[in-house]
Amino acid sequence: SSGINAEWPLRPGEVLQTETVFTNVSRGEVAKSADLKKAFNTDDMKTICVQILEKGEFQLSEKERQSALNAKFTEIASNISSMCINPSTQRPYPVSLVEQAMKDAHISVKPNKSAKQQALEVIKVLKESIPIERVKMKIKISMSSQDSKKCKDQIKGLFLTIVSEDHDGQFEMVGLSEPGNYKQLAELVGKHSRGKGMCEVIGVEETAENVVFS
């Protein structure tokens, strides 16, 4: 990230541990006056500190970096949970179980690569230790046409592909969806049909491992 959000005028002493400019802080090497003038057109350290705060890039602390990696680790696990099923149960794995499998497989997070892309790579590794398949679920929705009016668009939005749609007295839709959307579809149908509608998995289709759905 460049720059730092703050109210100006900024007092460097309020956000910096020191107003000294180093070339190597871990070795305590202070920047030379000539180098500062060449880079900043001044050797006044307070002025240079303000320039760095306004326009420079700041480094994450080790704690912040670890927190960001942990968040991406969970995001990868969440993506895997939404894209895959346990072929024995035909249901998605809970995120916590995916996280544990990732830890057992010693998966390391790449901070500059998207979670979805890493999820596809991790699935291949997890196949060596747990039964897991990348699939699309074929889901059938049934509810009264009246009830469907309030949630039809939301339901359609959770399908990757609509296979069939029928409005003849009863609203019925069959489509392909990511496994992670099943719970949301079931909740939508249950809520708007007051428990009278149905949301059922009628099959699964294997998905090419490298396909990324938006």
KOLROMAR-753635 format. One record per residue (C-alpha): x, y, z; residue number from 0. Coordinates in nm, 2 decimals, decimal comma, m for minus. Example, Ala and Ser with C-alpha at 12.3 -4.5 7.8 and 13.67 -1.06 7.14 Angstrom:
REM KOLROMAR-753635
+--------+--------+--------+-----+
!     xx !     yy !     zz !   n !
+--------+--------+--------+-----+
!   1,23 !  m0,45 !   0,78 !   0 !
!   1,37 !  m0,11 !   0,71 !   1 !
+--------+--------+--------+-----+
***
This chain:
REM KOLROMAR-753635
+--------+--------+--------+-----+
!     xx !     yy !     zz !   n !
+--------+--------+--------+-----+
!   0,00 !   0,00 !   0,00 !   0 !
!   0,13 !   0,34 !  m0,07 !   1 !
!   0,09 !   0,64 !   0,15 !   2 !
!  m0,07 !   0,63 !   0,49 !   3 !
!  m0,42 !   0,75 !   0,58 !   4 !
!  m0,39 !   1,03 !   0,83 !   5 !
!  m0,51 !   1,38 !   0,90 !   6 !
!  m0,27 !   1,65 !   0,78 !   7 !
!  m0,06 !   1,84 !   0,88 !   8 !
!   0,10 !   1,52 !   1,01 !   9 !
!   0,35 !   1,53 !   1,29 !  10 !
!   0,60 !   1,25 !   1,22 !  11 !
!   0,68 !   1,22 !   1,59 !  12 !
!   0,32 !   1,09 !   1,65 !  13 !
!   0,36 !   0,79 !   1,41 !  14 !
!   0,73 !   0,72 !   1,40 !  15 !
!   0,96 !   0,57 !   1,66 !  16 !
!   1,24 !   0,79 !   1,53 !  17 !
!   1,29 !   1,06 !   1,27 !  18 !
!   1,63 !   0,92 !   1,17 !  19 !
!   1,64 !   0,78 !   0,81 !  20 !
!   1,83 !   0,45 !   0,78 !  21 !
!   1,97 !   0,27 !   0,48 !  22 !
!   1,96 !  m0,05 !   0,69 !  23 !
!   1,76 !  m0,03 !   1,01 !  24 !
!   1,85 !  m0,38 !   1,14 !  25 !
!   2,22 !  m0,29 !   1,13 !  26 !
!   2,17 !   0,07 !   1,25 !  27 !
!   2,32 !   0,22 !   0,93 !  28 !
!   2,21 !   0,58 !   0,90 !  29 !
!   2,17 !   0,74 !   0,56 !  30 !
!   2,45 !   0,98 !   0,45 !  31 !
!   2,37 !   1,34 !   0,40 !  32 !
!   2,49 !   1,33 !   0,04 !  33 !
!   2,26 !   1,03 !  m0,04 !  34 !
!   1,96 !   1,21 !   0,12 !  35 !
!   2,01 !   1,52 !  m0,08 !  36 !
!   2,04 !   1,32 !  m0,40 !  37 !
!   1,72 !   1,13 !  m0,33 !  38 !
!   1,51 !   1,39 !  m0,16 !  39 !
!   1,67 !   1,73 !  m0,25 !  40 !
!   1,72 !   1,79 !   0,12 !  41 !
!   1,90 !   1,63 !   0,41 !  42 !
!   1,65 !   1,76 !   0,67 !  43 !
!   1,53 !   1,43 !   0,82 !  44 !
!   1,19 !   1,56 !   0,95 !  45 !
!   1,11 !   1,69 !   0,60 !  46 !
!   1,22 !   1,35 !   0,45 !  47 !
!   1,01 !   1,16 !   0,70 !  48 !
!   0,70 !   1,35 !   0,59 !  49 !
!   0,78 !   1,28 !   0,23 !  50 !
!   0,81 !   0,91 !   0,30 !  51 !
!   0,49 !   0,90 !   0,50 !  52 !
!   0,30 !   1,08 !   0,22 !  53 !
!   0,44 !   0,90 !  m0,08 !  54 !
!   0,64 !   0,60 !   0,03 !  55 !
!   0,55 !   0,24 !   0,09 !  56 !
!   0,53 !   0,10 !   0,44 !  57 !
!   0,64 !  m0,25 !   0,54 !  58 !
!   0,40 !  m0,47 !   0,73 !  59 !
!   0,52 !  m0,58 !   1,07 !  60 !
!   0,57 !  m0,96 !   1,13 !  61 !
!   0,24 !  m0,97 !   1,33 !  62 !
!   0,05 !  m0,79 !   1,05 !  63 !
!   0,21 !  m1,02 !   0,78 !  64 !
!   0,11 !  m1,33 !   0,98 !  65 !
!  m0,24 !  m1,20 !   1,03 !  66 !
!  m0,28 !  m1,14 !   0,65 !  67 !
!  m0,14 !  m1,49 !   0,57 !  68 !
!  m0,38 !  m1,65 !   0,82 !  69 !
!  m0,68 !  m1,46 !   0,66 !  70 !
!  m0,57 !  m1,58 !   0,31 !  71 !
!  m0,53 !  m1,94 !   0,45 !  72 !
!  m0,89 !  m1,94 !   0,57 !  73 !
!  m1,00 !  m1,78 !   0,24 !  74 !
!  m0,84 !  m2,06 !   0,04 !  75 !
!  m1,01 !  m2,32 !   0,27 !  76 !
!  m1,34 !  m2,15 !   0,22 !  77 !
!  m1,30 !  m2,15 !  m0,16 !  78 !
!  m1,22 !  m2,53 !  m0,15 !  79 !
!  m1,52 !  m2,59 !   0,07 !  80 !
!  m1,75 !  m2,41 !  m0,18 !  81 !
!  m1,60 !  m2,59 !  m0,48 !  82 !
!  m1,57 !  m2,95 !  m0,36 !  83 !
!  m1,75 !  m3,23 !  m0,20 !  84 !
!  m1,67 !  m3,55 !  m0,01 !  85 !
!  m1,76 !  m3,81 !  m0,27 !  86 !
!  m1,87 !  m4,05 !   0,00 !  87 !
!  m2,13 !  m3,81 !   0,15 !  88 !
!  m2,19 !  m3,60 !  m0,17 !  89 !
!  m2,18 !  m3,29 !   0,06 !  90 !
!  m1,92 !  m3,01 !   0,10 !  91 !
!  m1,65 !  m3,03 !   0,36 !  92 !
!  m1,68 !  m2,78 !   0,65 !  93 !
!  m1,41 !  m2,50 !   0,62 !  94 !
!  m1,26 !  m2,61 !   0,95 !  95 !
!  m1,20 !  m2,96 !   0,82 !  96 !
!  m1,04 !  m2,83 !   0,50 !  97 !
!  m0,81 !  m2,60 !   0,71 !  98 !
!  m0,70 !  m2,90 !   0,92 !  99 !
!  m0,63 !  m3,10 !   0,60 ! 100 !
!  m0,43 !  m2,81 !   0,47 ! 101 !
!  m0,22 !  m2,79 !   0,79 ! 102 !
!  m0,16 !  m3,17 !   0,78 ! 103 !
!  m0,04 !  m3,14 !   0,42 ! 104 !
!   0,19 !  m2,85 !   0,52 ! 105 !
!   0,03 !  m2,61 !   0,27 ! 106 !
!   0,20 !  m2,27 !   0,26 ! 107 !
!   0,02 !  m1,95 !   0,15 ! 108 !
!   0,15 !  m1,74 !  m0,14 ! 109 !
!   0,06 !  m1,38 !  m0,04 ! 110 !
!   0,07 !  m1,24 !  m0,39 ! 111 !
!  m0,15 !  m1,51 !  m0,55 ! 112 !
!  m0,53 !  m1,51 !  m0,55 ! 113 !
!  m0,70 !  m1,74 !  m0,30 ! 114 !
!  m0,91 !  m1,89 !  m0,57 ! 115 !
!  m0,61 !  m1,98 !  m0,79 ! 116 !
!  m0,43 !  m2,13 !  m0,49 ! 117 !
!  m0,74 !  m2,33 !  m0,39 ! 118 !
!  m0,73 !  m2,51 !  m0,73 ! 119 !
!  m0,36 !  m2,60 !  m0,66 ! 120 !
!  m0,43 !  m2,71 !  m0,31 ! 121 !
!  m0,72 !  m2,94 !  m0,41 ! 122 !
!  m0,47 !  m3,15 !  m0,61 ! 123 !
!  m0,25 !  m3,18 !  m0,30 ! 124 !
!  m0,55 !  m3,27 !  m0,07 ! 125 !
!  m0,66 !  m3,55 !  m0,30 ! 126 !
!  m0,36 !  m3,74 !  m0,18 ! 127 !
!  m0,48 !  m3,74 !   0,18 ! 128 !
!  m0,86 !  m3,70 !   0,18 ! 129 !
!  m1,15 !  m3,81 !  m0,06 ! 130 !
!  m1,23 !  m3,48 !  m0,23 ! 131 !
!  m1,37 !  m3,40 !  m0,57 ! 132 !
!  m1,42 !  m3,07 !  m0,76 ! 133 !
!  m1,78 !  m3,08 !  m0,88 ! 134 !
!  m2,08 !  m2,89 !  m0,98 ! 135 !
!  m2,40 !  m3,00 !  m0,80 ! 136 !
!  m2,72 !  m3,05 !  m1,00 ! 137 !
!  m2,99 !  m2,91 !  m0,78 ! 138 !
!  m3,37 !  m2,91 !  m0,82 ! 139 !
!  m3,58 !  m2,63 !  m0,67 ! 140 !
!  m3,96 !  m2,67 !  m0,62 ! 141 !
!  m4,20 !  m2,42 !  m0,47 ! 142 !
!  m4,53 !  m2,25 !  m0,55 ! 143 !
!  m4,51 !  m1,99 !  m0,83 ! 144 !
!  m4,64 !  m1,73 !  m0,59 ! 145 !
!  m4,37 !  m1,79 !  m0,33 ! 146 !
!  m4,10 !  m1,80 !  m0,60 ! 147 !
!  m4,17 !  m1,44 !  m0,71 ! 148 !
!  m3,98 !  m1,30 !  m0,41 ! 149 !
!  m3,67 !  m1,51 !  m0,45 ! 150 !
!  m3,65 !  m1,63 !  m0,81 ! 151 !
!  m3,38 !  m1,39 !  m0,91 ! 152 !
!  m3,17 !  m1,46 !  m0,60 ! 153 !
!  m3,20 !  m1,84 !  m0,68 ! 154 !
!  m3,10 !  m1,79 !  m1,04 ! 155 !
!  m2,80 !  m1,59 !  m0,93 ! 156 !
!  m2,67 !  m1,89 !  m0,73 ! 157 !
!  m2,67 !  m2,12 !  m1,03 ! 158 !
!  m2,38 !  m2,14 !  m1,27 ! 159 !
!  m2,61 !  m2,29 !  m1,54 ! 160 !
!  m2,99 !  m2,32 !  m1,56 ! 161 !
!  m3,07 !  m2,67 !  m1,70 ! 162 !
!  m3,45 !  m2,63 !  m1,70 ! 163 !
!  m3,72 !  m2,39 !  m1,57 ! 164 !
!  m4,09 !  m2,44 !  m1,54 ! 165 !
!  m4,36 !  m2,20 !  m1,42 ! 166 !
!  m4,67 !  m2,41 !  m1,50 ! 167 !
!  m4,86 !  m2,37 !  m1,17 ! 168 !
!  m4,55 !  m2,48 !  m0,97 ! 169 !
!  m4,21 !  m2,32 !  m1,00 ! 170 !
!  m3,95 !  m2,57 !  m1,07 ! 171 !
!  m3,59 !  m2,51 !  m1,16 ! 172 !
!  m3,29 !  m2,74 !  m1,22 ! 173 !
!  m2,94 !  m2,60 !  m1,24 ! 174 !
!  m2,57 !  m2,66 !  m1,18 ! 175 !
!  m2,42 !  m2,48 !  m0,89 ! 176 !
!  m2,10 !  m2,47 !  m0,68 ! 177 !
!  m2,15 !  m2,71 !  m0,37 ! 178 !
!  m2,09 !  m2,41 !  m0,14 ! 179 !
!  m2,42 !  m2,25 !  m0,27 ! 180 !
!  m2,64 !  m2,54 !  m0,17 ! 181 !
!  m2,70 !  m2,42 !   0,19 ! 182 !
!  m2,79 !  m2,07 !   0,08 ! 183 !
!  m3,03 !  m2,21 !  m0,19 ! 184 !
!  m3,20 !  m2,44 !   0,07 ! 185 !
!  m3,24 !  m2,15 !   0,32 ! 186 !
!  m3,39 !  m1,92 !   0,05 ! 187 !
!  m3,64 !  m2,19 !  m0,05 ! 188 !
!  m3,73 !  m2,27 !   0,31 ! 189 !
!  m3,77 !  m1,90 !   0,41 ! 190 !
!  m3,99 !  m1,79 !   0,11 ! 191 !
!  m4,20 !  m2,11 !   0,09 ! 192 !
!  m4,24 !  m2,13 !   0,47 ! 193 !
!  m4,09 !  m2,48 !   0,47 ! 194 !
!  m4,32 !  m2,61 !   0,20 ! 195 !
!  m4,07 !  m2,59 !  m0,09 ! 196 !
!  m3,79 !  m2,83 !  m0,18 ! 197 !
!  m3,42 !  m2,80 !  m0,26 ! 198 !
!  m3,26 !  m3,13 !  m0,34 ! 199 !
!  m2,93 !  m3,25 !  m0,49 ! 200 !
!  m3,02 !  m3,48 !  m0,78 ! 201 !
!  m2,67 !  m3,54 !  m0,91 ! 202 !
!  m2,31 !  m3,41 !  m0,94 ! 203 !
!  m2,09 !  m3,34 !  m1,24 ! 204 !
!  m1,71 !  m3,35 !  m1,22 ! 205 !
!  m1,54 !  m3,02 !  m1,30 ! 206 !
!  m1,21 !  m2,97 !  m1,48 ! 207 !
!  m0,96 !  m2,90 !  m1,20 ! 208 !
!  m0,83 !  m2,58 !  m1,35 ! 209 !
!  m1,16 !  m2,41 !  m1,42 ! 210 !
!  m1,22 !  m2,09 !  m1,22 ! 211 !
!  m1,58 !  m1,97 !  m1,18 ! 212 !
!  m1,62 !  m1,60 !  m1,12 ! 213 !
+--------+--------+--------+-----+
***
